[in-house]
Amino acid sequence: MADDITALRTVADYQFGPTAGELLFPPTEELSVTRTSSGRLRQIHAGEQRLGTYEQDGRIRLGIEGGQRLQDGLQGAYRVVVGDESEPFVRDGRNAFAKFVTRADQAIRPRDEVLVEHEDGRLLAVGRAELSGQGMLNFHTGMAVQVRDTIGTA
């Protein structure tokens, strides 16, 4: 189990940058990892909270709890920011469209896991970038982020 968490920290550091592994999977926290029927790592939980899913392509797909942990620790990285007009739709689980993106990390590449935030800094959702960070700002049509998990309307 400890080897699994160490491997996941390494993947997170590679995917999101140095320190991301310890932000997502702190050494002091009790974590659990489920496996597929073939024995491959799959779901990563801290108690009842799903931090993420280890995908077949070797990347971590964030859960909302994992997104919150990264938001607190990664300053500005992997952020897509939307305004009031888009917020209720994103919170409802709908995708974020380029037309409504006000800021985006320039390092974002298509298929990266990203945090969707409101302009005031609140995390709204996590999802997969469909465009580069620059593309999200330059395009006036099209999906910017496929939203996967949201904070909800609470």
Buried (B, 14 or more C-beta within 10 A) or exposed (E): EEEBBEBBBEBBBBBBBEBBBBBBBBEEEEBEBEEEEEEEBBBBBBEEEBBBBBBEEEBBBBBBBBBBBBBEBBEEBBBBBBEEEBBEBBBEEEBBBBBBBBBBBEEBEEEBBBBBBBEEEEBBBBBBBBBBBEBBBEBEEEBBBBBBBBBEEE
